[in-house]
Amino acid sequence: MDMERFERLPLMGIVRGVSLQDMGKLAETAVEAGLRTMEITMNTPGAKELISLSREIAGDRMQIGAGTVLSSEDLDGALRSGASFIVMPSYIEEVVEACNDRGVAVFPGAFTPGEVLTSWRAGASMVKVFPSGMFGPRYIRELKGPYDRIKLMAVGGVRVDNIAEYFSSGADAVAFGSSVFRRDWLQRKDFGSIGALIAQYVSLVRDATGK
């Protein structure tokens, strides 16, 4: 993963529970809407095939990674499928160490101040603050007080109406998931609504970051 490229548009889409049949259209929709970074969770059935297909469709237009990586086995499967970065809901030592050894960008999850510091010291490319929606942007601001040099990505509870506040509170990146990749829209194959909302997120992030 090119971290500089991600930081130019610090927005990540999280795909979970999408079928192989819909993944191709979803990936193309996301790319056309301006999204440049997307993770596919490893607890989605057929995740490895979804990652490979998304890489094939997106090419160099979007960076594709794997999320919910909970073990070395998950990591190996994700990397063999073409994932260029790894995301997890918590700090998992063996996964972070392996990513660092292989030169793979890694986003371990953390919530408490101690977990954030542990993840960063272990070599996180950016720490995923999850679930950030528990306390909202104010919690990011509080963390950034002592941890102003630690890069934080807010995950969980990021919405159209609070993106700007997350960045003004010190977030280095934000992510969205089911609020955009909505189950009812996917069931109806309403990719137009998904694309329109992604485009809105992209625009709001660019406005908030000035990039």
Backbone torsions as a table, in degrees:
resi	resn	phi	psi	omega
1	MET	NA	138.3	175.3
2	ASP	-90.4	102.0	-176.9
3	MET	-65.7	-34.8	178.4
4	GLU	-62.2	-39.9	177.8
5	ARG	-64.4	-42.1	178.5
6	PHE	-62.9	-41.0	-177.4
7	GLU	-71.6	-16.3	174.2
8	ARG	-74.0	-27.8	172.2
9	LEU	-138.2	82.5	-171.4
10	PRO	-78.8	65.6	-178.3
11	LEU	-136.2	127.1	-178.7
12	MET	-121.8	133.4	173.2
13	GLY	-95.6	138.9	-178.8
14	ILE	-114.6	115.6	-178.1
15	VAL	-103.4	125.3	178.8
16	ARG	-139.4	135.5	173.2
17	GLY	74.8	20.7	179.8
18	VAL	-92.0	141.3	-179.2
19	SER	-79.4	158.3	176.7
20	LEU	-61.5	-34.1	179.9
21	GLN	-61.4	-36.7	-176.9
22	ASP	-93.4	-15.3	-171.6
23	MET	-63.4	-39.7	-178.5
24	GLY	-59.8	-49.8	179.7
25	LYS	-66.1	-36.4	179.7
26	LEU	-66.0	-43.4	179.4
27	ALA	-62.9	-44.3	179.7
28	GLU	-65.1	-39.6	178.0
29	THR	-61.1	-44.5	-179.2
30	ALA	-62.9	-43.7	179.1
31	VAL	-62.1	-47.6	-177.9
32	GLU	-64.4	-28.3	179.5
33	ALA	-80.4	-7.7	175.8
34	GLY	105.9	0.1	178.5
35	LEU	-70.6	138.7	-176.4
36	ARG	-119.7	-4.1	179.8
37	THR	-144.4	128.9	-178.1
38	MET	-145.2	136.2	174.3
39	GLU	-110.9	147.5	175.1
40	ILE	-117.9	124.9	-174.0
41	THR	-74.2	141.3	-177.2
42	MET	-73.7	-10.3	175.0
43	ASN	-92.7	12.4	170.7
44	THR	-87.0	130.3	177.9
45	PRO	-53.8	131.1	179.9
46	GLY	72.7	26.6	-174.7
47	ALA	-56.1	-41.3	-177.9
48	LYS	-63.6	-39.5	177.6
49	GLU	-68.3	-36.1	178.4
50	LEU	-65.1	-40.6	178.3
51	ILE	-64.2	-46.8	-179.6
52	SER	-61.0	-43.7	-179.7
53	LEU	-64.8	-43.6	-179.9
54	SER	-63.2	-40.4	176.7
55	ARG	-60.8	-43.0	-178.9
56	GLU	-62.6	-43.2	-177.4
57	ILE	-74.0	-44.9	-174.7
58	ALA	-75.9	-31.2	-176.6
59	GLY	58.7	-132.3	179.0
60	ASP	-93.1	10.9	-179.0
61	ARG	-82.2	-22.0	-178.8
62	MET	-147.7	138.1	177.8
63	GLN	-85.7	128.6	-175.8
64	ILE	-113.1	128.3	179.1
65	GLY	-129.4	-176.3	179.9
66	ALA	-119.1	137.1	177.3
67	GLY	-114.2	172.9	-178.2
68	THR	51.9	44.8	176.7
69	VAL	-87.8	112.0	-170.5
70	LEU	-112.1	-3.3	-176.0
71	SER	-156.7	169.6	175.8
72	SER	-63.2	-33.4	178.5
73	GLU	-65.7	-43.9	175.6
74	ASP	-58.9	-44.4	-178.3
75	LEU	-61.2	-47.8	-179.1
76	ASP	-60.8	-43.5	179.4
77	GLY	-63.9	-40.5	180.0
78	ALA	-64.8	-45.3	-178.3
79	LEU	-68.6	-37.3	176.9
80	ARG	-64.1	-28.0	-179.5
81	SER	-83.2	-7.3	176.8
82	GLY	106.6	7.3	178.0
83	ALA	-62.1	135.2	-178.7
84	SER	-103.4	-3.7	174.0
85	PHE	-154.5	162.8	-173.6
86	ILE	-128.3	134.1	178.4
87	VAL	-126.5	143.4	178.6
88	MET	-141.9	157.1	-177.4
89	PRO	-77.5	-14.0	-179.6
90	SER	-149.3	176.2	177.5
91	TYR	-81.3	119.4	177.9
92	ILE	-121.8	107.1	-169.3
93	GLU	-53.6	-48.2	-175.0
94	GLU	-63.8	-34.3	-179.7
95	VAL	-73.5	-44.5	179.8
96	VAL	-62.8	-44.1	179.7
97	GLU	-62.0	-43.1	-179.2
98	ALA	-65.2	-40.2	178.4
99	CYS	-62.9	-43.9	178.6
100	ASN	-62.9	-40.7	179.3
101	ASP	-64.0	-33.6	-176.5
102	ARG	-95.3	-1.6	-179.8
103	GLY	71.4	33.7	-178.7
104	VAL	-104.0	130.6	177.3
105	ALA	-61.3	137.8	-175.4
106	VAL	-138.1	137.3	-177.7
107	PHE	-122.2	83.6	177.4
108	PRO	-73.9	147.7	179.0
109	GLY	-84.4	148.3	178.2
110	ALA	-155.3	158.5	176.9
111	PHE	-133.4	-50.6	-178.9
112	THR	-77.7	159.9	176.5
113	PRO	-55.3	-39.4	179.3
114	GLY	-64.8	-40.8	179.0
115	GLU	-65.8	-39.4	178.5
116	VAL	-60.6	-47.7	-178.3
117	LEU	-65.5	-41.9	178.9
118	THR	-60.4	-44.9	-179.2
119	SER	-63.5	-42.7	-178.1
120	TRP	-66.9	-45.3	-180.0
121	ARG	-64.0	-27.6	-179.6
122	ALA	-76.3	-10.7	177.0
123	GLY	113.1	22.5	177.0
124	ALA	-61.0	139.7	173.3
125	SER	-71.3	-35.6	175.5
126	MET	-160.9	143.9	-179.4
127	VAL	-93.1	128.9	177.7
128	LYS	-85.3	110.4	177.7
129	VAL	-84.6	109.3	-172.1
130	PHE	-142.6	134.1	-3.5
131	PRO	-88.0	112.7	-175.4
132	SER	-65.0	-23.6	-179.5
133	GLY	-66.6	-13.3	179.4
134	MET	-60.9	-40.2	-178.6
135	PHE	-124.1	-9.2	174.4
136	GLY	76.0	-166.9	-176.3
137	PRO	-56.1	-32.6	-178.4
138	ARG	-59.5	-34.0	180.0
139	TYR	-67.1	-38.8	175.7
140	ILE	-60.6	-43.2	179.2
141	ARG	-60.3	-41.6	179.4
142	GLU	-65.7	-42.3	178.9
143	LEU	-63.8	-37.4	-176.8
144	LYS	-71.2	-12.9	175.7
145	GLY	-58.4	-63.9	177.5
146	PRO	-81.3	-23.0	-173.0
147	TYR	-110.8	47.3	-176.1
148	ASP	-66.0	-19.4	-179.4
149	ARG	-96.5	-3.8	179.7
150	ILE	-92.7	130.2	179.9
151	LYS	-82.8	128.1	-175.1
152	LEU	-122.2	134.1	173.6
153	MET	-113.4	121.3	179.6
154	ALA	-80.6	126.0	-178.4
155	VAL	-134.4	126.5	-178.4
156	GLY	101.9	114.9	177.9
157	GLY	84.7	9.8	177.5
158	VAL	-81.9	124.5	-176.3
159	ARG	-132.8	169.2	177.8
160	VAL	-54.9	-38.5	-173.9
161	ASP	-84.8	-1.3	178.0
162	ASN	-130.5	4.7	179.4
163	ILE	-57.4	-49.0	-177.8
164	ALA	-59.4	-39.9	-179.2
165	GLU	-67.6	-36.2	176.9
166	TYR	-59.6	-45.4	-179.1
167	PHE	-70.5	-39.0	178.3
168	SER	-67.7	-20.6	177.8
169	SER	-86.6	-4.5	175.4
170	GLY	113.9	-1.0	178.0
171	ALA	-60.5	138.8	177.9
172	ASP	-91.6	-17.9	178.1
173	ALA	-162.6	162.6	175.0
174	VAL	-136.3	162.5	178.3
175	ALA	-138.4	154.3	175.8
176	PHE	-131.6	158.2	179.1
177	GLY	-140.4	-104.2	-173.5
178	SER	-68.0	-15.9	176.7
179	SER	-68.7	-21.8	178.4
180	VAL	-109.7	-48.2	177.8
181	PHE	-84.4	62.9	-173.3
182	ARG	-69.6	139.1	-177.8
183	ARG	-60.1	-41.2	-178.1
184	ASP	-68.0	-36.4	176.8
185	TRP	-66.7	-41.1	179.4
186	LEU	-65.9	-40.1	179.1
187	GLN	-63.0	-35.5	178.6
188	ARG	-87.3	-3.1	-175.6
189	LYS	56.4	41.7	179.4
190	ASP	-88.4	69.1	-177.7
191	PHE	-71.1	-21.2	176.8
192	GLY	-62.4	-45.2	179.0
193	SER	-66.7	-39.1	178.4
194	ILE	-62.3	-47.4	-178.9
195	GLY	-63.2	-40.1	-179.9
196	ALA	-63.6	-39.9	-179.2
197	LEU	-72.9	-37.7	174.6
198	ILE	-59.6	-45.9	-179.9
199	ALA	-59.4	-36.1	178.2
200	GLN	-67.2	-43.5	176.6
201	TYR	-59.8	-45.9	-180.0
202	VAL	-58.1	-46.5	-179.6
203	SER	-62.6	-42.6	-179.0
204	LEU	-66.3	-38.4	178.3
205	VAL	-67.2	-42.4	177.6
206	ARG	-61.9	-42.2	177.9
207	ASP	-63.4	-41.9	-176.7
208	ALA	-69.9	-31.8	-176.5
209	THR	-100.0	-14.7	-177.8
210	GLY	68.9	26.6	-178.0
211	LYS	-112.1	NA	NA
